[in-house]
Amino acid sequence: MYYKVYKAITIILCVFLLSSCGTYFNQPIVKEDARIGEDTKITPALRNLPSPVEPVVVGVYKFRDQTGQYKPTESGNTFSTAVTQGATTILIKALEDSKWFVPIERENLSNLLNERNIIRSTRKEYRKTTNPNEPQLPPLLYAGVILEGGIVSYDSNIITGGLGARYFGIGASTQYRQDRITIYLRAVSTSSGKILKTVYVSKTILSQALDANFFRYVRFRRLLEAETGFTKNEPAQMAVSEAIEKAVESLVIEGIEDKLWAAKADTNVINTLLKTYNDEKNEAQSTKLYDRYFKERRSKVSAFVKGGTALISGDFNNPEFTYAAQIGGRWYFNPYINVNASLHKFELTNEISFSQGFNAFDLNAELNFLPFEKLSPFLYGGAGVVNDDDFDNSLFKFQYGGGIEYLVSDKIGLSLNATHNLVLSDKLDTVEQGKRDDQYFNFSLGINWYFGNPIKKKKK
């Protein structure tokens, strides 16, 4: 018995460790040399944008943390800021990588102007003894567009949780925390002051911790204790870089779409780029907080087939689970409410006391709680009629139940549900006894087919 328990717990610990073996087996045990900074997931897409007809000269005066958020700790906050204060530099690097913009120095403009004044005064001092016709210092580039904005939000612990188990001195646990940063980037015309385009990007920051331990007396006065684990935190600077690069990519593509600037590429390439971006944008606009993706999914008409089991609750003892099958259809009035009708074939049995096949017809009203998500619970209730296979005994009934449906595609869904059937008679099992009418239950797994276009969401 103990061997089986230890074996099961060992397997659980191995699963915990192997699920993050990339971190566990790359422990920092030696000093590492300096290396070039990592690219984010967005960097390749930013570099592979089609070339511009003419790069846009832009000035970035300030793109910094506007949240005032300090880094959270277990004992409170510290004086260390939660996000980097060098977002302006990150933005300029992203602008260079895109090759769509020519960024000019504006963050430390006073240093640049001071240095130019030094050059002028030095040239003036030596001009009398050297070349009197030496050309003047060339003028500074001016920006046709100014990029403004910043990191406007840092939300800590928007999701926290964990999982753990301990048995007989052996245990393991995992914890996670998710933060979120939000940035805005806008392009402003220097000739008119008009805001040409504004984009908004958010990025989550994930922190994970995993530990496993063993604490047990293996012999008298012999205690064995072992512990291992690790914590993995997504770098906030990488999250800021990824968000800024995504904002620059969005600014370029939306500028192409609005004809603020032009790309030097084939029309088909540009159309493909715009379509891919708009599909991503539509999906993002339908995704709510905590990655809940809202989409028009279920159509007005669907058909379903279900198979499962039936269980009687009547006047005989020892009921048994038997087969049950169902076929029917749904008609949706709106994404939340539908009416469904179905035919049933099932058997009810009480060991050797009673066994009879039945047919039933159900008419239900159903409420779907999350119609725009893949996974949705539902409740239903209605009335129907049930009769035996010989149609000698027809009885009215009410039924109610609930379940959950998961859409594996836009046209096919899998459902799991349970139904309680209240027969308005005590003659279902041919015996009238006691004050309570007969009842039976159905438990089934079904497949739903949806036909036609999804029902449209109402515009707010």
QUIWOZI-V904841 format. One record per pair of residues at least 4 apart in sequence whose ideal C-beta (glycine too) atoms are under 7 Angstrom apart, sorted by the first residue. I is the first residue (numbers start at 1). J is the second residue. D is the distance in whole Angstrom. If there is no record, write none. Layout:
i:I j:J d:D
i:I j:J d:D
//
This chain:
i:1 j:5 d:7
i:2 j:6 d:6
i:3 j:7 d:6
i:4 j:8 d:6
i:5 j:9 d:6
i:5 j:167 d:7
i:5 j:168 d:6
i:6 j:10 d:6
i:7 j:11 d:7
i:8 j:12 d:7
i:9 j:13 d:6
i:9 j:167 d:6
i:9 j:170 d:5
i:10 j:14 d:6
i:11 j:15 d:6
i:12 j:16 d:7
i:12 j:165 d:7
i:12 j:172 d:6
i:13 j:17 d:6
i:13 j:172 d:5
i:13 j:212 d:5
i:14 j:18 d:6
i:15 j:19 d:6
i:16 j:172 d:5
i:16 j:174 d:7
i:16 j:210 d:6
i:16 j:212 d:6
i:17 j:21 d:6
i:17 j:24 d:6
i:17 j:212 d:7
i:20 j:24 d:6
i:20 j:210 d:6
i:21 j:25 d:5
i:22 j:26 d:6
i:23 j:230 d:6
i:23 j:232 d:5
i:24 j:230 d:6
i:38 j:238 d:7
i:39 j:43 d:4
i:39 j:44 d:7
i:40 j:238 d:6
i:40 j:241 d:5
i:40 j:242 d:4
i:40 j:245 d:6
i:41 j:242 d:6
i:42 j:46 d:6
i:42 j:242 d:5
i:42 j:245 d:4
i:42 j:246 d:5
i:42 j:249 d:6
i:43 j:47 d:6
i:43 j:97 d:6
i:43 j:245 d:6
i:44 j:48 d:6
i:45 j:249 d:6
i:46 j:94 d:7
i:46 j:97 d:5
i:46 j:98 d:5
i:46 j:245 d:5
i:46 j:248 d:6
i:46 j:249 d:5
i:47 j:97 d:5
i:49 j:98 d:6
i:49 j:100 d:7
i:49 j:249 d:7
i:49 j:252 d:6
i:50 j:263 d:4
i:50 j:264 d:7
i:50 j:265 d:4
i:50 j:269 d:6
i:50 j:270 d:7
i:50 j:273 d:7
i:51 j:99 d:7
i:51 j:263 d:7
i:51 j:264 d:5
i:52 j:100 d:5
i:52 j:261 d:6
i:52 j:263 d:6
i:52 j:264 d:6
i:53 j:262 d:4
i:53 j:263 d:7
i:53 j:264 d:5
i:55 j:99 d:7
i:55 j:100 d:6
i:55 j:101 d:6
i:55 j:102 d:5
i:56 j:100 d:7
i:56 j:101 d:5
i:56 j:102 d:7
i:56 j:144 d:6
i:56 j:145 d:6
i:56 j:261 d:6
i:57 j:102 d:5
i:57 j:104 d:6
i:57 j:141 d:6
i:57 j:143 d:5
i:57 j:144 d:6
i:58 j:95 d:7
i:58 j:101 d:5
i:58 j:102 d:7
i:58 j:103 d:6
i:58 j:143 d:5
i:58 j:145 d:5
i:58 j:146 d:7
i:58 j:147 d:5
i:59 j:104 d:5
i:59 j:106 d:4
i:59 j:143 d:3
i:59 j:146 d:5
i:60 j:88 d:6
i:60 j:91 d:6
i:60 j:92 d:6
i:60 j:103 d:6
i:60 j:106 d:6
i:60 j:107 d:7
i:60 j:147 d:5
i:61 j:106 d:5
i:61 j:107 d:6
i:61 j:146 d:7
i:62 j:88 d:6
i:62 j:107 d:7
i:63 j:87 d:5
i:63 j:88 d:5
i:63 j:91 d:5
i:63 j:147 d:7
i:63 j:149 d:6
i:63 j:150 d:5
i:64 j:85 d:6
i:64 j:87 d:5
i:64 j:88 d:6
i:64 j:150 d:5
i:65 j:81 d:6
i:65 j:83 d:5
i:65 j:85 d:6
i:65 j:87 d:7
i:65 j:150 d:7
i:65 j:151 d:5
i:66 j:150 d:4
i:66 j:151 d:6
i:66 j:152 d:5
i:67 j:151 d:6
i:67 j:152 d:7
i:67 j:153 d:6
i:67 j:154 d:5
i:69 j:81 d:7
i:69 j:82 d:4
i:69 j:83 d:7
i:69 j:154 d:4
i:70 j:77 d:4
i:70 j:78 d:6
i:70 j:79 d:7
i:70 j:80 d:7
i:70 j:81 d:6
i:70 j:82 d:6
i:71 j:77 d:7
i:71 j:78 d:5
i:71 j:80 d:5
i:71 j:81 d:7
i:71 j:82 d:5
i:72 j:77 d:6
i:72 j:156 d:5
i:73 j:77 d:7
i:73 j:78 d:6
i:81 j:85 d:6
i:82 j:154 d:5
i:82 j:236 d:7
i:83 j:151 d:6
i:83 j:154 d:6
i:83 j:181 d:6
i:83 j:236 d:5
i:83 j:240 d:6
i:84 j:236 d:7
i:84 j:237 d:5
i:84 j:240 d:6
i:86 j:90 d:6
i:87 j:91 d:6
i:87 j:150 d:7
i:87 j:151 d:6
i:87 j:240 d:6
i:87 j:244 d:7
i:88 j:92 d:7
i:88 j:107 d:5
i:89 j:93 d:7
i:90 j:94 d:6
i:90 j:240 d:6
i:90 j:241 d:5
i:90 j:244 d:5
i:91 j:95 d:6
i:91 j:147 d:7
i:91 j:244 d:5
i:92 j:96 d:7
i:92 j:103 d:5
i:93 j:97 d:6
i:94 j:98 d:7
i:94 j:244 d:5
i:94 j:245 d:5
i:94 j:248 d:5
i:95 j:101 d:4
i:95 j:103 d:5
i:95 j:248 d:6
i:96 j:103 d:7
i:98 j:248 d:5
i:98 j:252 d:6
i:100 j:252 d:5
i:104 j:141 d:5
i:104 j:143 d:6
i:105 j:109 d:7
i:105 j:112 d:5
i:108 j:112 d:7
i:109 j:113 d:6
i:110 j:114 d:6
i:111 j:115 d:6
i:112 j:116 d:6
i:113 j:117 d:6
i:114 j:118 d:7
i:115 j:119 d:7
i:116 j:120 d:6
i:116 j:137 d:6
i:117 j:121 d:6
i:118 j:122 d:6
i:119 j:123 d:6
i:119 j:137 d:6
i:120 j:124 d:6
i:120 j:137 d:6
i:121 j:125 d:6
i:122 j:126 d:7
i:123 j:127 d:6
i:123 j:134 d:6
i:126 j:130 d:5
i:127 j:132 d:6
i:127 j:134 d:6
i:130 j:134 d:7
i:143 j:190 d:6
i:144 j:190 d:6
i:145 j:187 d:5
i:145 j:188 d:7
i:145 j:189 d:6
i:145 j:190 d:7
i:145 j:196 d:7
i:146 j:188 d:5
i:146 j:190 d:6
i:147 j:185 d:6
i:147 j:187 d:6
i:148 j:186 d:5
i:148 j:188 d:6
i:149 j:183 d:7
i:149 j:184 d:4
i:149 j:185 d:4
i:149 j:186 d:5
i:150 j:183 d:7
i:151 j:181 d:6
i:151 j:183 d:5
i:151 j:240 d:7
i:152 j:182 d:6
i:152 j:183 d:7
i:152 j:184 d:5
i:153 j:181 d:7
i:153 j:182 d:4
i:154 j:179 d:7
i:154 j:181 d:5
i:155 j:179 d:6
i:155 j:180 d:5
i:156 j:179 d:5
i:157 j:177 d:6
i:157 j:179 d:7
i:158 j:178 d:6
i:158 j:179 d:7
i:158 j:180 d:5
i:159 j:178 d:4
i:159 j:290 d:7
i:160 j:177 d:5
i:161 j:176 d:6
i:162 j:173 d:6
i:162 j:174 d:6
i:162 j:175 d:4
i:162 j:176 d:6
i:163 j:173 d:7
i:163 j:174 d:5
i:164 j:171 d:7
i:164 j:172 d:6
i:164 j:173 d:3
i:164 j:174 d:7
i:165 j:171 d:6
i:165 j:172 d:6
i:166 j:170 d:7
i:166 j:171 d:3
i:168 j:216 d:7
i:169 j:214 d:6
i:169 j:215 d:5
i:169 j:216 d:3
i:170 j:214 d:5
i:171 j:213 d:6
i:172 j:211 d:7
i:172 j:212 d:4
i:173 j:211 d:6
i:174 j:209 d:7
i:174 j:210 d:5
i:175 j:209 d:5
i:176 j:206 d:7
i:176 j:207 d:7
i:176 j:208 d:5
i:177 j:207 d:5
i:178 j:204 d:5
i:178 j:205 d:7
i:178 j:206 d:6
i:179 j:204 d:7
i:179 j:205 d:4
i:180 j:202 d:6
i:180 j:204 d:5
i:180 j:205 d:7
i:181 j:202 d:7
i:181 j:203 d:6
i:181 j:205 d:7
i:181 j:239 d:6
i:181 j:240 d:6
i:181 j:243 d:6
i:182 j:202 d:5
i:183 j:201 d:6
i:183 j:243 d:5
i:183 j:244 d:6
i:183 j:247 d:6
i:184 j:198 d:7
i:184 j:200 d:5
i:185 j:199 d:5
i:185 j:247 d:4
i:185 j:251 d:6
i:186 j:195 d:6
i:186 j:197 d:7
i:186 j:198 d:4
i:187 j:196 d:4
i:187 j:197 d:5
i:187 j:251 d:6
i:188 j:193 d:7
i:188 j:195 d:6
i:188 j:196 d:7
i:189 j:193 d:7
i:189 j:194 d:5
i:189 j:196 d:6
i:196 j:260 d:6
i:197 j:251 d:6
i:197 j:254 d:6
i:197 j:255 d:6
i:197 j:258 d:7
i:197 j:260 d:7
i:199 j:247 d:5
i:199 j:250 d:4
i:199 j:251 d:5
i:199 j:254 d:7
i:201 j:243 d:5
i:201 j:246 d:5
i:201 j:247 d:5
i:201 j:250 d:7
i:203 j:239 d:5
i:203 j:242 d:6
i:203 j:243 d:4
i:205 j:234 d:5
i:205 j:236 d:6
i:205 j:239 d:5
i:206 j:234 d:5
i:207 j:233 d:5
i:207 j:234 d:7
i:208 j:232 d:5
i:209 j:229 d:7
i:209 j:231 d:4
i:210 j:229 d:6
i:210 j:230 d:6
i:211 j:227 d:7
i:211 j:228 d:7
i:211 j:229 d:3
i:212 j:228 d:6
i:212 j:229 d:6
i:213 j:226 d:7
i:213 j:227 d:4
i:214 j:224 d:6
i:214 j:225 d:7
i:214 j:226 d:4
i:215 j:225 d:5
i:216 j:224 d:6
i:217 j:222 d:6
i:217 j:223 d:5
i:218 j:222 d:5
i:218 j:224 d:5
i:234 j:238 d:7
i:234 j:239 d:6
i:235 j:239 d:7
i:236 j:240 d:6
i:237 j:241 d:6
i:238 j:242 d:6
i:239 j:243 d:6
i:240 j:244 d:6
i:241 j:245 d:6
i:242 j:246 d:6
i:243 j:247 d:6
i:244 j:248 d:7
i:245 j:249 d:6
i:246 j:250 d:6
i:247 j:251 d:6
i:248 j:252 d:7
i:249 j:253 d:6
i:250 j:254 d:6
i:251 j:255 d:6
i:252 j:256 d:7
i:253 j:257 d:6
i:253 j:273 d:6
i:253 j:274 d:7
i:253 j:277 d:5
i:254 j:258 d:6
i:255 j:260 d:4
i:255 j:261 d:5
i:256 j:261 d:7
i:256 j:263 d:5
i:256 j:270 d:7
i:257 j:274 d:6
i:263 j:270 d:6
i:265 j:269 d:4
i:265 j:270 d:6
i:267 j:271 d:6
i:268 j:272 d:6
i:269 j:273 d:6
i:270 j:274 d:6
i:271 j:275 d:6
i:272 j:276 d:6
i:273 j:277 d:6
i:274 j:278 d:6
i:275 j:279 d:6
i:276 j:280 d:7
i:277 j:281 d:6
i:278 j:282 d:6
i:279 j:283 d:6
i:280 j:284 d:6
i:281 j:285 d:6
i:282 j:286 d:6
i:283 j:287 d:6
i:286 j:293 d:6
i:286 j:294 d:5
i:286 j:295 d:5
i:287 j:291 d:6
i:287 j:292 d:7
i:287 j:293 d:5
i:288 j:292 d:4
i:288 j:294 d:6
i:292 j:373 d:6
i:293 j:373 d:7
i:294 j:372 d:4
i:294 j:373 d:7
i:295 j:372 d:6
i:296 j:372 d:7
i:296 j:454 d:4
i:296 j:455 d:7
i:296 j:456 d:6
i:296 j:457 d:6
i:297 j:371 d:7
i:297 j:372 d:6
i:297 j:407 d:6
i:297 j:410 d:6
i:297 j:454 d:5
i:298 j:332 d:7
i:298 j:335 d:7
i:298 j:371 d:6
i:298 j:450 d:6
i:298 j:454 d:6
i:298 j:455 d:6
i:299 j:450 d:4
i:299 j:451 d:6
i:299 j:452 d:4
i:299 j:453 d:6
i:299 j:454 d:5
i:299 j:455 d:7
i:300 j:331 d:7
i:300 j:332 d:5
i:300 j:452 d:6
i:300 j:455 d:6
i:301 j:329 d:7
i:301 j:331 d:6
i:301 j:451 d:5
i:301 j:452 d:6
i:302 j:329 d:7
i:302 j:330 d:5
i:302 j:448 d:5
i:302 j:449 d:6
i:302 j:450 d:5
i:302 j:451 d:7
i:303 j:329 d:5
i:303 j:449 d:5
i:304 j:328 d:6
i:304 j:446 d:5
i:304 j:447 d:7
i:304 j:448 d:5
i:305 j:327 d:5
i:305 j:446 d:6
i:305 j:447 d:6
i:306 j:326 d:4
i:306 j:444 d:4
i:306 j:445 d:7
i:306 j:446 d:3
i:307 j:325 d:5
i:307 j:444 d:6
i:307 j:445 d:6
i:308 j:324 d:5
i:308 j:442 d:6
i:308 j:443 d:5
i:308 j:444 d:3
i:308 j:445 d:6
i:309 j:321 d:5
i:309 j:322 d:6
i:309 j:323 d:7
i:309 j:324 d:6
i:309 j:443 d:5
i:310 j:322 d:5
i:310 j:324 d:4
i:310 j:346 d:4
i:310 j:347 d:7
i:310 j:348 d:6
i:310 j:440 d:6
i:310 j:441 d:7
i:310 j:442 d:5
i:311 j:319 d:6
i:311 j:321 d:5
i:311 j:440 d:6
i:311 j:441 d:5
i:312 j:319 d:5
i:312 j:348 d:4
i:312 j:350 d:6
i:312 j:429 d:7
i:312 j:440 d:5
i:313 j:319 d:7
i:313 j:439 d:4
i:313 j:440 d:6
i:314 j:428 d:6
i:314 j:429 d:4
i:314 j:438 d:4
i:315 j:429 d:6
i:315 j:431 d:4
i:315 j:433 d:4
i:315 j:434 d:7
i:316 j:350 d:4
i:316 j:353 d:4
i:316 j:354 d:5
i:316 j:429 d:6
i:317 j:350 d:7
i:318 j:350 d:6
i:318 j:351 d:4
i:319 j:350 d:5
i:320 j:349 d:5
i:320 j:350 d:7
i:320 j:351 d:6
i:322 j:346 d:7
i:322 j:347 d:4
i:322 j:348 d:6
i:322 j:349 d:5
i:323 j:346 d:7
i:323 j:347 d:6
i:324 j:344 d:7
i:324 j:346 d:4
i:324 j:442 d:5
i:324 j:444 d:6
i:325 j:345 d:5
i:325 j:346 d:7
i:326 j:342 d:5
i:326 j:344 d:5
i:326 j:444 d:6
i:327 j:342 d:6
i:327 j:343 d:6
i:328 j:340 d:6
i:328 j:341 d:6
i:328 j:342 d:3
i:328 j:343 d:7
i:329 j:340 d:7
i:329 j:341 d:6
i:330 j:338 d:5
i:330 j:340 d:4
i:331 j:338 d:6
i:331 j:339 d:5
i:332 j:338 d:4
i:332 j:455 d:6
i:333 j:337 d:5
i:333 j:338 d:7
i:334 j:455 d:7
i:335 j:368 d:7
i:335 j:371 d:4
i:335 j:372 d:7
i:335 j:455 d:5
i:335 j:457 d:7
i:336 j:367 d:6
i:336 j:368 d:5
i:336 j:371 d:6
i:337 j:365 d:7
i:337 j:367 d:6
i:338 j:366 d:5
i:339 j:365 d:6
i:340 j:364 d:5
i:340 j:366 d:6
i:341 j:362 d:7
i:341 j:363 d:5
i:342 j:362 d:5
i:343 j:361 d:6
i:344 j:359 d:7
i:344 j:360 d:4
i:344 j:362 d:7
i:345 j:359 d:6
i:346 j:358 d:6
i:347 j:355 d:7
i:347 j:356 d:7
i:347 j:357 d:5
i:348 j:356 d:6
i:348 j:358 d:6
i:348 j:440 d:6
i:349 j:354 d:7
i:349 j:355 d:4
i:350 j:354 d:4
i:354 j:429 d:5
i:356 j:388 d:6
i:357 j:388 d:7
i:357 j:389 d:4
i:358 j:386 d:6
i:358 j:387 d:7
i:358 j:388 d:6
i:358 j:389 d:7
i:359 j:387 d:6
i:359 j:389 d:7
i:360 j:384 d:6
i:360 j:385 d:7
i:360 j:386 d:4
i:361 j:384 d:5
i:361 j:385 d:5
i:362 j:382 d:6
i:362 j:384 d:4
i:362 j:399 d:6
i:363 j:382 d:5
i:363 j:383 d:6
i:363 j:384 d:6
i:364 j:380 d:4
i:364 j:381 d:6
i:364 j:382 d:3
i:365 j:380 d:7
i:365 j:381 d:7
i:365 j:382 d:6
i:366 j:378 d:6
i:366 j:380 d:4
i:367 j:378 d:6
i:367 j:379 d:5
i:368 j:376 d:6
i:368 j:378 d:5
i:369 j:376 d:6
i:369 j:377 d:5
i:369 j:378 d:7
i:370 j:376 d:4
i:371 j:376 d:6
i:372 j:457 d:7
i:374 j:406 d:6
i:374 j:407 d:5
i:375 j:404 d:7
i:375 j:406 d:5
i:376 j:405 d:6
i:377 j:402 d:7
i:377 j:404 d:5
i:378 j:402 d:6
i:378 j:403 d:6
i:378 j:405 d:6
i:379 j:402 d:4
i:380 j:400 d:7
i:380 j:401 d:6
i:380 j:402 d:7
i:381 j:399 d:7
i:381 j:400 d:4
i:382 j:399 d:6
i:383 j:398 d:5
i:384 j:397 d:6
i:384 j:399 d:6
i:385 j:394 d:6
i:385 j:395 d:7
i:385 j:396 d:6
i:385 j:397 d:7
i:386 j:395 d:5
i:386 j:397 d:6
i:386 j:423 d:7
i:387 j:391 d:5
i:387 j:393 d:6
i:387 j:394 d:4
i:387 j:395 d:7
i:388 j:392 d:6
i:388 j:393 d:5
i:393 j:427 d:6
i:395 j:423 d:5
i:395 j:424 d:7
i:395 j:425 d:5
i:395 j:427 d:7
i:395 j:428 d:6
i:396 j:424 d:5
i:397 j:421 d:5
i:397 j:422 d:6
i:397 j:423 d:5
i:397 j:424 d:6
i:398 j:422 d:5
i:399 j:419 d:5
i:399 j:420 d:7
i:399 j:421 d:5
i:399 j:422 d:7
i:400 j:420 d:6
i:401 j:417 d:6
i:401 j:418 d:5
i:401 j:419 d:4
i:401 j:420 d:6
i:402 j:417 d:6
i:402 j:418 d:7
i:403 j:415 d:6
i:403 j:416 d:5
i:403 j:417 d:3
i:403 j:418 d:7
i:404 j:415 d:7
i:404 j:416 d:6
i:405 j:413 d:5
i:405 j:414 d:7
i:405 j:415 d:4
i:405 j:448 d:7
i:406 j:413 d:6
i:406 j:414 d:5
i:407 j:413 d:5
i:408 j:412 d:5
i:408 j:413 d:7
i:408 j:414 d:6
i:411 j:449 d:6
i:411 j:450 d:5
i:412 j:447 d:7
i:412 j:448 d:7
i:412 j:449 d:6
i:413 j:448 d:4
i:414 j:447 d:6
i:415 j:446 d:5
i:415 j:448 d:6
i:416 j:445 d:6
i:417 j:444 d:6
i:418 j:441 d:7
i:418 j:443 d:5
i:419 j:441 d:7
i:419 j:442 d:4
i:420 j:439 d:7
i:420 j:441 d:6
i:421 j:439 d:6
i:421 j:440 d:5
i:421 j:441 d:7
i:421 j:442 d:7
i:422 j:437 d:7
i:422 j:439 d:6
i:423 j:428 d:5
i:423 j:437 d:6
i:423 j:438 d:5
i:423 j:439 d:6
i:424 j:437 d:6
i:425 j:437 d:6
i:425 j:438 d:7
i:426 j:432 d:5
i:426 j:437 d:5
i:426 j:438 d:6
i:427 j:432 d:6
i:428 j:438 d:4
i:429 j:438 d:6
//
